[in-house]
Amino acid sequence: MKDKVTAVVLAAGKGSRMHSDIQKQYMTLLERPVITYALEAFEDSSVDEVILVVAPGEVEYAQKNILDKYSYKKVKKIVTGGAERYHSVYEALCVIPEENYVLIHDGARAFITPELIEFCIEQVKKDKSCVMGMPVKDTIKIVDDNCYAVSTPPRSSMWQIQTPQCFITKEIKEAYRKMMEAKDDSVTDDGMVMETYGIRGVRMIKGSYENIKITTPEDMLLGEAILKGRRQSQ
C-alpha cells in the first residue's frame, strides 16, 4: 500500500509586521497572491492532498479567490485556524488520517519548489521526523534584556529554520496534544513540539537560501527578485 503524504499549508497569520491592511498571504507578488506560489509547488509535487488553513471568517474568501480561481485539485479541505500558529497546525492535524505522513508548511514561504518537496518526502519516509533549514551565514549573538552581548554560540552549530517540517501524522499530533495539555505557549515551530513532547529526535535537512518567509515589506522586494531570476533561467 502506498504511503500517503498530506501537506498542511498555513495561511492564517495576521502578518502585522507587513504594516498592511491585507494579510501577507493574500498580497500580490508579481500579479498573483503570495499563497498561490506555495500551493502551486505542492500541486506540482507528488503529495497526495493539501489542507489549507485560513483565519476565522476567510474560508469563503479563500475558496472563491484562491482555490476556484487557480483550480488546485489537491487542496481537499479548508480548515479554520486558531489564535496562534500551533492552534492552526493542530486543527489541520485533526482532519488527517494518522497513518499519513505530513509536511507542515508556512504559506508565506512562497519560494518552496516541487524539488524541495520531493526531498522532504524522501527524507521523512527515511527519518520519520525532519525539518528543513539552512546553516546560518551570520555570526549570532545571545543578548540580555538590555541588548548587551552575553555570548556568541559557534556558527557551525546554528541553523535557520524553514518549512516544510515533516513527520508521521500520528506522532506529531500526539506531541501537539501533550503540548496543549501542558499549556505550553513557548513553542515556535513544529520541530520544537516534537523535540519537547515527541517520541523521537528531529533531523535537520538542507533546504535553500531562497526558501525565505515573507514577513516584512523588504521581503516582497527580495521575493520579486527570486521569482524574476527563476523565470529568466527557465
C-alpha positions as CSV (number, residue, x, y, z in Angstrom):
1,M,0.0,0.0,0.0
2,K,1.3,3.4,-1.0
3,D,2.3,5.7,1.9
4,K,0.0,8.7,1.8
5,V,1.5,12.2,2.2
6,T,-0.5,15.2,3.2
7,A,0.7,18.8,3.1
8,V,-0.7,21.4,5.5
9,V,-0.3,24.9,4.2
10,L,-0.8,27.6,6.9
11,A,-2.3,30.9,5.7
12,A,-4.0,32.1,9.0
13,G,-1.3,34.5,10.1
14,K,-2.1,38.2,10.7
15,G,1.2,39.4,9.3
16,S,1.4,42.5,11.5
17,R,5.0,43.2,10.5
18,M,4.0,43.9,6.9
19,H,2.2,47.1,8.0
20,S,-0.6,46.4,5.6
21,D,-4.4,46.0,5.8
22,I,-4.1,43.0,3.5
23,Q,-2.8,39.8,5.1
24,K,0.6,38.9,3.6
25,Q,-0.6,35.6,2.2
26,Y,-3.1,37.5,0.0
27,M,-0.8,40.3,-1.0
28,T,0.1,40.5,-4.7
29,L,3.5,39.3,-5.7
30,L,4.2,39.6,-9.4
31,E,0.4,39.7,-10.2
32,R,-0.6,36.7,-8.0
33,P,-1.4,36.3,-4.3
34,V,1.6,35.1,-2.3
35,I,-0.2,31.9,-1.1
36,T,-0.6,30.7,-4.7
37,Y,3.1,30.1,-5.2
38,A,3.3,27.6,-2.3
39,L,0.1,25.9,-3.3
40,E,1.3,25.6,-6.9
41,A,4.5,23.9,-5.7
42,F,2.6,21.3,-3.8
43,E,0.2,20.8,-6.7
44,D,3.2,20.0,-8.9
45,S,4.7,17.6,-6.4
46,S,3.8,14.0,-5.5
47,V,1.9,14.9,-2.3
48,D,-1.5,13.2,-2.3
49,E,-3.5,16.1,-0.8
50,V,-3.3,19.6,0.7
51,I,-5.1,21.0,3.7
52,L,-5.2,24.8,3.6
53,V,-5.6,26.6,6.9
54,V,-7.0,30.1,6.9
55,A,-8.0,32.6,9.5
56,P,-11.5,32.6,11.0
57,G,-14.0,34.1,8.5
58,E,-11.8,33.6,5.5
59,V,-13.0,30.2,4.2
60,E,-15.3,31.7,1.7
61,Y,-12.7,34.2,0.5
62,A,-10.0,31.6,0.1
63,Q,-12.4,29.3,-1.8
64,K,-13.5,31.9,-4.2
65,N,-10.4,33.9,-4.8
66,I,-7.7,31.2,-4.4
67,L,-9.0,27.7,-5.0
68,D,-11.7,28.3,-7.5
69,K,-9.7,30.9,-9.4
70,Y,-6.5,28.9,-9.7
71,S,-8.1,25.4,-9.8
72,Y,-5.9,23.5,-7.3
73,K,-7.0,19.9,-7.5
74,K,-5.0,18.6,-4.5
75,V,-6.5,21.0,-1.9
76,K,-9.1,18.8,-0.4
77,K,-10.1,20.8,2.7
78,I,-10.0,24.4,4.0
79,V,-9.7,24.4,7.8
80,T,-10.2,27.4,10.1
81,G,-7.1,28.1,12.1
82,G,-6.8,29.3,15.7
83,A,-5.3,32.2,17.7
84,E,-1.8,31.0,17.4
85,R,0.2,29.0,14.8
86,Y,0.2,25.9,16.9
87,H,-3.6,26.0,17.2
88,S,-3.8,26.2,13.4
89,V,-1.5,23.2,13.0
90,Y,-3.4,21.1,15.5
91,E,-6.8,21.9,13.8
92,A,-5.3,20.6,10.5
93,L,-3.8,17.5,12.1
94,C,-7.2,16.6,13.4
95,V,-8.6,16.1,9.9
96,I,-5.7,14.0,8.6
97,P,-5.6,10.2,8.9
98,E,-3.0,9.3,11.5
99,E,-1.2,6.8,9.3
100,N,-0.2,9.5,6.8
101,Y,3.0,11.5,6.6
102,V,2.5,15.2,7.0
103,L,4.5,18.1,5.6
104,I,3.7,21.3,7.5
105,H,4.5,24.5,5.5
106,D,4.1,28.2,6.1
107,G,2.2,29.7,3.2
108,A,4.3,32.8,3.4
109,R,7.2,30.8,2.3
110,A,6.3,31.3,-1.3
111,F,9.5,30.1,-2.9
112,I,9.4,26.4,-2.0
113,T,9.9,24.2,-5.0
114,P,8.5,20.8,-6.1
115,E,12.1,19.5,-6.0
116,L,12.5,20.5,-2.3
117,I,9.1,19.0,-1.5
118,E,10.2,15.7,-3.1
119,F,13.3,15.8,-1.0
120,C,11.2,16.3,2.1
121,I,9.0,13.3,1.2
122,E,12.0,11.1,0.7
123,Q,13.6,12.2,4.0
124,V,10.6,11.9,6.2
125,K,10.0,8.3,5.0
126,K,13.5,7.6,6.0
127,D,13.9,9.6,9.2
128,K,10.3,9.8,10.3
129,S,10.9,13.3,11.7
130,C,12.8,16.1,9.9
131,V,12.8,19.9,9.5
132,M,14.1,21.9,6.6
133,G,16.6,24.7,7.2
134,M,19.9,26.1,6.2
135,P,23.2,26.8,8.1
136,V,23.3,30.4,9.2
137,K,25.7,32.8,7.3
138,D,26.0,35.4,10.0
139,T,27.5,35.4,13.5
140,I,24.8,35.0,16.1
141,K,24.9,36.9,19.4
142,I,22.9,36.0,22.6
143,V,21.9,39.2,24.3
144,D,20.5,40.1,27.7
145,D,17.4,42.3,28.4
146,N,19.4,45.4,27.9
147,C,20.7,44.3,24.5
148,Y,24.3,43.6,25.7
149,A,26.0,40.6,24.1
150,V,26.2,37.7,26.6
151,S,27.7,35.0,24.4
152,T,28.5,34.0,20.8
153,P,27.5,30.4,20.0
154,P,29.6,28.6,17.4
155,R,28.1,29.4,14.0
156,S,28.9,25.9,12.8
157,S,26.1,24.5,15.0
158,M,23.5,27.1,14.1
159,W,20.7,26.6,11.5
160,Q,18.0,29.0,10.4
161,I,14.7,27.0,10.3
162,Q,12.4,26.8,7.3
163,T,9.5,24.7,6.3
164,P,8.2,22.1,5.3
165,Q,8.6,20.4,8.7
166,C,7.9,16.7,8.2
167,F,6.5,13.9,10.5
168,I,4.4,10.9,10.9
169,T,1.0,12.4,11.5
170,K,0.1,10.3,14.5
171,E,3.4,11.2,16.2
172,I,3.3,14.9,15.7
173,K,-0.4,15.0,16.6
174,E,0.2,13.3,19.9
175,A,3.1,15.6,20.6
176,Y,0.9,18.6,19.9
177,R,-1.8,17.1,22.2
178,K,0.7,16.8,25.0
179,M,2.0,20.4,24.5
180,M,-1.5,21.8,24.6
181,E,-2.4,19.8,27.6
182,A,0.7,21.3,29.3
183,K,-0.5,24.7,28.2
184,D,3.0,25.4,26.8
185,D,2.8,28.6,24.7
186,S,6.6,28.9,24.3
187,V,6.9,26.7,21.2
188,T,7.7,28.5,17.9
189,D,7.7,25.7,15.4
190,D,6.6,22.0,14.9
191,G,10.2,20.7,15.3
192,M,10.2,22.2,18.8
193,V,7.0,20.4,19.6
194,M,8.5,17.1,18.6
195,E,11.8,17.8,20.4
196,T,10.0,18.6,23.6
197,Y,6.9,16.4,23.6
198,G,7.5,13.8,20.9
199,I,9.0,10.3,20.9
200,R,12.0,10.9,18.6
201,G,14.6,13.5,17.6
202,V,14.4,15.9,14.7
203,R,16.8,15.6,11.9
204,M,17.8,18.8,10.0
205,I,17.7,18.6,6.2
206,K,19.0,21.3,3.9
207,G,16.5,23.5,2.0
208,S,17.5,26.6,0.1
209,Y,18.5,30.2,1.0
210,E,15.8,31.2,-1.5
211,N,13.2,29.5,0.7
212,I,12.5,32.7,2.6
213,K,9.4,33.6,4.6
214,I,7.7,36.8,3.6
215,T,7.4,38.8,6.9
216,T,8.3,42.4,6.2
217,P,7.9,44.8,3.2
218,E,11.6,44.2,2.3
219,D,10.9,40.5,1.8
220,M,8.4,41.3,-1.0
221,L,11.2,43.1,-3.0
222,L,13.5,40.1,-2.4
223,G,10.7,37.7,-3.4
224,E,10.2,39.6,-6.7
225,A,13.9,39.2,-7.4
226,I,13.8,35.5,-6.7
227,L,10.8,34.9,-9.0
228,K,12.2,37.0,-11.8
229,G,15.5,35.2,-11.6
230,R,13.8,31.8,-11.8
231,R,11.7,33.0,-14.9
232,Q,14.8,34.2,-16.6
233,S,16.6,30.8,-16.1
234,Q,13.7,28.8,-17.5
